[in-house]
Amino acid sequence: MATPLCSSQRQVLLAVVLGILSGVAFLSSFTLYRKQVQALVTRIRGAGQLISTSPKEVAGFYPYWNLSKVTELDLPHLSTVYYFALHLKRDGLFKENDAAFSGLNSNNGKLLKEKVLQNDARWGVTIVNTSANSITRNINNPARQQTIIDNTIKLMKQEGFTALNIDLEYVGRRNNRRKKSFTTFAQKLTQAVHREIPGSTVSLDAFADSVRKPRIFDMKSLGEILDHIIIMGYDFYPLASKVAGPVAPLTGKERHGHDVITSVNDYLSKVPSQKLLLGVPFYGYDWPTGKGDRGSAVISSTEGPKVSSYARSVETAQKNNCVVNFDDESKSVWFSYFDKQNHTWRQVWFENEKSLGSKFDLVNRTNLGGIAIFALGDDSREAKPLWDEVKRKLKTR
């Protein structure tokens, strides 16, 4: 029988483990020795849960469509809040005639900024483009690149933003020329923001599979250029999915094709751990399904798939007397209920404190820089169990 570890021995071993996890040797061997490392961490902590000892970045995206709820917003644990999002057009200019732009200067937009600054958090902005064609036109043209850079700097100075988040969701084919153009653009933009706005940070949102499917993203180079890379660890089963499943499966890549832990391991091979933030969902999806069984096929219904916040998911389960199941394969939670009005089954997969806590353990175990929450404002104070888990597992500001 192994001799139990005393308190001082636990502390020494924990320091050694965390040092290994954050070192270069760990980056090359984590996949090979993951089980051994996890076993040692489990032995040290007993329950296998890790509490961060160094401060973590806790960023959050606040969508313009939630501005009506800003009076309910509580920001005690956040270090950066990104206003989500200002849209870029194919000419490199911002779309100034939409609700996101007008919302920024509305009374609620100004209140959001005030709340962020009162809580000593960074006030940031996300610039977004989801059209592969539009992204290509902008990054392939040096003049348009400069237009984006100039307008972004102008906007940040005008609105007092000190953090920039780049969300260019290119889903086209892999292209080396575009990859070089994007890397050059990211470098020029980051350097300009750092130069013009002292103390500023620049981050990039990246798909969970962008290391395995780089498209136009040279992750190693981008990891050297940017302050943070945010792994979008969600929407593995999107709203338009043909099958109901976990929005953010921590494990279970054999069943789901990919999972969060695989994504993190992939990114650690390219980007320093402290520069990585794990994007986590404070939401779920509610699909109409053919059966009530786990992972049933999504069917057509009068009331189609819809986003289901944490509070709404809990309320739906209680209203329909459902047991919320913890799926050990994916470390996610789900339940099914029968929609009497539309005569069909519905299945809900969402995140609660247990499923998110497992992801926070991963953040601590791999020494990531922190997390990025999508999205703020859906639940506000009703999501207290989720925020309690953030506070318990992650050492914030």
C-alpha positions as CSV (number, residue, x, y, z in Angstrom):
1,M,0.0,0.0,0.0
2,A,1.3,3.5,-0.9
3,T,2.2,5.8,1.9
4,P,-0.3,8.7,2.1
5,L,1.1,12.1,1.2
6,C,1.4,14.7,3.9
7,S,0.2,18.3,3.3
8,S,3.7,19.7,2.6
9,Q,4.4,16.8,0.2
10,R,1.2,17.5,-1.6
11,Q,2.1,21.1,-2.1
12,V,5.6,20.2,-3.4
13,L,4.2,17.6,-5.8
14,L,1.5,19.9,-7.0
15,A,4.1,22.6,-7.8
16,V,6.1,20.0,-9.7
17,V,3.1,18.8,-11.6
18,L,2.0,22.3,-12.6
19,G,5.5,23.2,-13.6
20,I,5.6,20.1,-15.9
21,L,2.2,20.9,-17.3
22,S,3.2,24.5,-18.2
23,G,6.7,23.5,-19.6
24,V,7.9,22.7,-23.0
25,A,8.3,19.0,-22.2
26,F,4.6,18.8,-21.3
27,L,3.6,20.4,-24.6
28,S,5.2,17.6,-26.5
29,S,4.1,14.7,-24.2
30,F,0.8,15.6,-22.7
31,T,-1.2,13.4,-25.1
32,L,1.2,10.4,-24.5
33,Y,1.3,10.7,-20.7
34,R,-2.1,12.3,-20.0
35,K,-3.4,9.4,-18.0
36,Q,-0.3,9.2,-15.8
37,V,-0.4,13.0,-15.2
38,Q,-4.1,12.9,-14.4
39,A,-3.6,10.0,-12.0
40,L,-0.9,12.0,-10.1
41,V,-3.1,15.1,-10.0
42,T,-6.0,13.0,-8.7
43,R,-3.8,11.5,-6.0
44,I,-2.7,15.0,-4.9
45,R,-6.1,16.5,-4.9
46,G,-8.2,13.5,-3.9
47,A,-11.3,14.5,-6.0
48,G,-9.3,15.3,-9.1
49,Q,-10.4,19.0,-9.0
50,L,-7.9,21.8,-9.3
51,I,-8.2,25.2,-7.9
52,S,-6.1,27.8,-9.7
53,T,-3.3,29.4,-7.7
54,S,-2.4,32.1,-10.3
55,P,-4.9,34.7,-11.6
56,K,-6.8,33.7,-14.7
57,E,-8.3,35.9,-17.4
58,V,-12.1,35.7,-17.3
59,A,-13.4,37.4,-20.4
60,G,-17.0,37.6,-21.5
61,F,-18.8,38.6,-24.6
62,Y,-21.8,40.9,-24.2
63,P,-24.0,40.8,-27.4
64,Y,-25.8,43.9,-28.5
65,W,-29.1,42.0,-28.6
66,N,-28.9,41.7,-24.8
67,L,-28.5,45.4,-24.1
68,S,-32.1,45.6,-22.7
69,K,-30.9,43.4,-19.8
70,V,-27.8,45.5,-18.9
71,T,-29.4,46.8,-15.7
72,E,-29.3,43.3,-14.3
73,L,-25.7,42.7,-15.2
74,D,-23.3,41.7,-12.4
75,L,-19.6,41.8,-13.3
76,P,-17.6,41.0,-10.2
77,H,-15.5,38.1,-11.6
78,L,-14.8,39.4,-15.1
79,S,-11.4,40.9,-16.2
80,T,-12.4,41.8,-19.7
81,V,-15.9,42.5,-21.3
82,Y,-16.1,42.5,-25.1
83,Y,-18.9,44.4,-26.8
84,F,-20.2,41.9,-29.4
85,A,-19.9,42.8,-32.2
86,L,-19.2,45.4,-34.9
87,H,-19.5,43.9,-38.4
88,L,-16.8,44.5,-41.1
89,K,-17.8,44.8,-44.7
90,R,-15.9,43.7,-47.7
91,D,-14.6,47.2,-48.3
92,G,-12.9,47.2,-44.9
93,L,-15.4,49.6,-43.3
94,F,-17.7,48.9,-40.4
95,K,-21.4,48.5,-41.0
96,E,-22.6,51.6,-39.2
97,N,-26.3,51.3,-40.0
98,D,-27.1,48.2,-38.0
99,A,-28.3,47.6,-34.4
100,A,-24.9,46.7,-33.1
101,F,-23.4,50.0,-34.0
102,S,-26.3,52.1,-32.8
103,G,-26.6,50.1,-29.6
104,L,-23.0,51.0,-28.7
105,N,-24.0,54.7,-28.3
106,S,-27.5,54.0,-26.8
107,N,-28.2,54.7,-23.2
108,N,-27.9,51.0,-22.4
109,G,-24.6,50.8,-24.3
110,K,-23.2,53.6,-22.3
111,L,-24.5,52.0,-19.1
112,L,-22.7,48.8,-20.1
113,K,-19.4,50.6,-20.5
114,E,-19.9,52.4,-17.2
115,K,-20.5,49.1,-15.3
116,V,-17.5,47.5,-16.9
117,L,-15.2,50.4,-15.9
118,Q,-16.7,50.6,-12.4
119,N,-15.7,47.0,-11.9
120,D,-12.1,47.7,-13.0
121,A,-12.5,45.4,-16.0
122,R,-11.2,46.0,-19.5
123,W,-13.7,47.5,-21.9
124,G,-13.2,45.7,-25.2
125,V,-14.8,45.3,-28.6
126,T,-15.2,42.4,-31.1
127,I,-14.9,43.0,-34.8
128,V,-16.6,40.3,-36.8
129,N,-16.9,39.0,-40.3
130,T,-18.3,35.5,-41.2
131,S,-18.1,35.7,-45.0
132,A,-15.2,33.8,-46.5
133,N,-15.4,35.9,-49.6
134,S,-15.5,39.2,-47.8
135,I,-12.6,38.1,-45.5
136,T,-10.6,37.1,-48.5
137,R,-11.2,40.5,-50.3
138,N,-10.1,42.4,-47.2
139,I,-6.9,40.5,-46.3
140,N,-5.7,40.1,-49.8
141,N,-5.8,43.8,-50.4
142,P,-3.1,45.9,-48.4
143,A,-5.2,49.0,-48.8
144,R,-8.3,47.4,-47.2
145,Q,-6.1,46.0,-44.5
146,Q,-4.9,49.5,-43.7
147,T,-8.5,50.8,-43.8
148,I,-9.5,48.2,-41.2
149,I,-6.5,49.1,-39.0
150,D,-7.1,52.8,-39.2
151,N,-10.9,52.5,-38.5
152,T,-10.3,50.1,-35.6
153,I,-7.8,52.4,-34.0
154,K,-10.1,55.4,-34.5
155,L,-13.1,53.5,-33.0
156,M,-11.1,52.2,-30.0
157,K,-9.9,55.7,-29.1
158,Q,-13.3,57.2,-29.7
159,E,-15.1,54.7,-27.5
160,G,-12.4,54.1,-24.9
161,F,-11.8,50.5,-25.8
162,T,-8.5,49.0,-24.4
163,A,-9.1,45.4,-25.7
164,L,-9.7,44.2,-29.2
165,N,-11.1,40.9,-30.2
166,I,-10.8,39.7,-33.8
167,D,-13.6,37.3,-35.0
168,L,-13.0,36.6,-38.7
169,E,-14.6,33.2,-39.1
170,Y,-13.2,32.0,-42.3
171,V,-14.6,28.6,-43.3
172,G,-13.3,28.5,-46.9
173,R,-10.7,26.2,-48.3
174,R,-7.1,26.1,-47.1
175,N,-5.0,28.7,-49.0
176,N,-1.3,29.4,-48.2
177,R,-1.4,32.8,-49.8
178,R,-4.4,33.9,-47.8
179,K,-2.7,32.4,-44.7
180,K,0.3,34.6,-45.1
181,S,-1.9,37.6,-45.8
182,F,-3.9,37.0,-42.7
183,T,-0.8,36.6,-40.6
184,T,0.6,39.8,-41.9
185,F,-2.7,41.6,-41.3
186,A,-2.9,40.3,-37.7
187,Q,0.7,41.4,-37.0
188,K,0.1,44.9,-38.4
189,L,-3.2,45.3,-36.6
190,T,-1.8,44.1,-33.3
191,Q,1.3,46.3,-33.5
192,A,-0.8,49.3,-34.3
193,V,-3.2,48.7,-31.4
194,H,-0.3,48.2,-29.0
195,R,1.4,51.3,-30.3
196,E,-1.6,53.7,-30.3
197,I,-3.4,52.4,-27.2
198,P,-0.8,51.8,-24.4
199,G,-1.6,48.8,-22.2
200,S,-4.1,47.3,-24.7
201,T,-4.6,43.7,-25.6
202,V,-5.5,41.9,-28.8
203,S,-7.1,38.5,-29.1
204,L,-8.4,36.2,-31.9
205,D,-11.4,33.9,-31.8
206,A,-10.4,30.5,-33.4
207,F,-12.5,27.4,-34.2
208,A,-12.1,24.4,-32.0
209,D,-10.5,22.5,-35.0
210,S,-8.4,25.3,-36.4
211,V,-5.1,23.5,-35.6
212,R,-6.2,20.4,-37.5
213,K,-8.0,22.4,-40.2
214,P,-5.9,25.6,-40.4
215,R,-7.6,27.1,-43.4
216,I,-6.0,30.6,-43.3
217,F,-4.8,30.5,-39.7
218,D,-1.1,29.9,-39.0
219,M,-1.6,29.2,-35.3
220,K,2.1,29.1,-34.3
221,S,2.7,32.5,-35.8
222,L,-0.5,34.0,-34.5
223,G,0.4,32.7,-31.1
224,E,3.6,34.6,-31.2
225,I,1.9,37.8,-32.4
226,L,-1.3,38.1,-30.4
227,D,-1.9,38.5,-26.6
228,H,-4.6,35.7,-26.5
229,I,-6.1,33.0,-28.7
230,I,-9.6,32.2,-27.7
231,I,-10.5,28.6,-28.5
232,M,-14.2,28.5,-29.4
233,G,-15.0,25.4,-27.4
234,Y,-18.7,25.2,-28.3
235,D,-21.2,24.6,-31.0
236,F,-19.9,21.1,-31.6
237,Y,-23.6,20.3,-32.2
238,P,-24.9,23.6,-33.6
239,L,-28.5,24.9,-33.7
240,A,-28.9,23.5,-37.2
241,S,-27.5,20.0,-36.2
242,K,-29.3,16.9,-37.6
243,V,-28.7,15.2,-34.3
244,A,-29.2,16.4,-30.7
245,G,-25.9,16.4,-28.8
246,P,-23.6,18.2,-26.4
247,V,-22.8,21.8,-27.3
248,A,-19.4,21.5,-25.7
249,P,-18.3,17.9,-25.1
250,L,-15.2,17.8,-22.9
251,T,-14.5,14.2,-23.9
252,G,-16.0,11.6,-26.3
253,K,-14.3,12.4,-29.6
254,E,-14.9,8.8,-30.8
255,R,-18.6,9.5,-30.7
256,H,-18.7,13.2,-31.5
257,G,-15.8,13.4,-34.0
258,H,-14.0,16.0,-31.8
259,D,-14.0,17.3,-28.2
260,V,-12.8,20.1,-26.1
261,I,-9.8,18.2,-24.5
262,T,-8.6,17.3,-28.0
263,S,-8.8,20.9,-29.1
264,V,-6.8,22.1,-26.1
265,N,-4.1,19.5,-26.7
266,D,-3.9,20.5,-30.3
267,Y,-3.5,24.2,-29.5
268,L,-0.9,23.5,-26.8
269,S,1.3,22.1,-29.6
270,K,1.3,25.5,-31.3
271,V,0.6,28.3,-28.7
272,P,2.0,29.0,-25.2
273,S,-0.5,27.9,-22.6
274,Q,-0.8,31.3,-20.9
275,K,-1.9,32.8,-24.2
276,L,-4.8,30.4,-24.6
277,L,-8.3,31.1,-23.3
278,L,-10.9,28.4,-23.4
279,G,-14.2,29.7,-24.8
280,V,-17.1,28.2,-22.7
281,P,-20.8,28.4,-23.4
282,F,-23.3,29.8,-20.9
283,Y,-26.1,28.4,-23.1
284,G,-27.5,25.3,-24.6
285,Y,-29.9,24.2,-27.4
286,D,-33.4,22.8,-27.4
287,W,-34.2,20.6,-30.4
288,P,-37.4,18.8,-31.6
289,T,-36.5,15.2,-31.9
290,G,-38.0,11.9,-33.1
291,K,-37.5,10.2,-29.8
292,G,-36.6,11.0,-26.2
293,D,-33.4,8.9,-26.3
294,R,-30.0,10.5,-25.9
295,G,-28.7,11.7,-29.2
296,S,-32.0,11.4,-31.2
297,A,-32.4,12.7,-34.7
298,V,-33.6,16.3,-35.0
299,I,-37.0,16.5,-36.8
300,S,-39.0,19.2,-38.5
301,S,-41.6,20.8,-36.1
302,T,-43.8,23.8,-35.9
303,E,-41.5,25.1,-33.2
304,G,-38.0,24.5,-34.4
305,P,-34.6,24.4,-32.6
306,K,-33.9,27.2,-30.2
307,V,-31.3,28.6,-27.9
308,S,-31.9,27.6,-24.3
309,S,-30.0,29.6,-21.6
310,Y,-29.1,28.0,-18.3
311,A,-32.1,29.5,-16.5
312,R,-34.5,28.5,-19.3
313,S,-33.1,25.0,-19.4
314,V,-33.5,24.5,-15.6
315,E,-37.0,26.0,-15.8
316,T,-38.0,23.7,-18.7
317,A,-36.7,20.6,-16.8
318,Q,-38.6,21.6,-13.6
319,K,-41.8,22.4,-15.5
320,N,-41.8,19.1,-17.2
321,N,-40.7,17.1,-14.2
322,C,-37.5,15.9,-16.0
323,V,-34.4,14.4,-14.5
324,V,-31.3,16.2,-15.8
325,N,-28.9,13.6,-16.9
326,F,-25.1,13.8,-16.6
327,D,-23.6,12.2,-19.7
328,D,-20.3,10.7,-18.5
329,E,-19.1,10.2,-22.1
330,S,-19.1,13.9,-22.9
331,K,-19.2,15.4,-19.4
332,S,-22.3,17.3,-20.4
333,V,-25.9,17.5,-19.2
334,W,-29.2,16.8,-21.0
335,F,-32.8,15.9,-20.7
336,S,-35.8,15.1,-22.9
337,Y,-39.4,16.2,-22.6
338,F,-42.6,15.8,-24.6
339,D,-44.0,18.9,-26.1
340,K,-47.7,18.3,-25.9
341,Q,-48.7,21.4,-27.9
342,N,-46.7,20.3,-30.9
343,H,-46.9,16.6,-30.3
344,T,-43.2,15.9,-30.4
345,W,-40.3,15.1,-28.2
346,R,-37.7,17.8,-27.5
347,Q,-34.2,17.3,-26.3
348,V,-32.1,19.9,-24.4
349,W,-28.3,19.9,-24.0
350,F,-26.8,22.7,-21.9
351,E,-24.1,23.6,-19.4
352,N,-24.5,23.6,-15.7
353,E,-22.0,24.0,-12.8
354,K,-20.8,20.4,-13.0
355,S,-20.1,20.3,-16.7
356,L,-18.5,23.7,-16.7
357,G,-16.5,22.8,-13.6
358,S,-14.9,19.9,-15.5
359,K,-13.8,22.4,-18.2
360,F,-12.4,24.7,-15.5
361,D,-10.4,21.8,-14.2
362,L,-9.0,21.3,-17.6
363,V,-8.0,25.0,-17.8
364,N,-6.2,24.7,-14.5
365,R,-4.6,21.3,-15.3
366,T,-3.1,22.5,-18.5
367,N,-2.2,26.0,-17.1
368,L,-4.3,27.9,-19.7
369,G,-4.5,31.7,-19.3
370,G,-8.2,31.6,-18.5
371,I,-11.7,31.4,-20.1
372,A,-13.9,33.5,-22.4
373,I,-17.7,33.2,-21.8
374,F,-20.3,33.3,-24.5
375,A,-22.5,35.0,-23.8
376,L,-23.2,37.5,-21.0
377,G,-26.7,38.8,-20.3
378,D,-28.7,35.7,-21.1
379,D,-29.3,34.8,-17.5
380,S,-27.7,37.6,-15.4
381,R,-28.2,36.8,-11.7
382,E,-30.2,33.6,-12.5
383,A,-26.9,32.0,-13.6
384,K,-25.5,32.3,-10.0
385,P,-24.5,28.6,-9.8
386,L,-22.3,29.0,-12.9
387,W,-20.7,32.1,-11.5
388,D,-20.1,30.4,-8.2
389,E,-18.2,27.7,-10.0
390,V,-16.1,30.3,-11.8
391,K,-15.3,31.9,-8.5
392,R,-14.6,28.5,-6.8
393,K,-12.3,27.0,-9.5
394,L,-10.6,30.1,-11.1
395,K,-8.6,32.7,-9.3
396,T,-9.8,35.9,-10.8
397,R,-8.6,39.5,-10.5
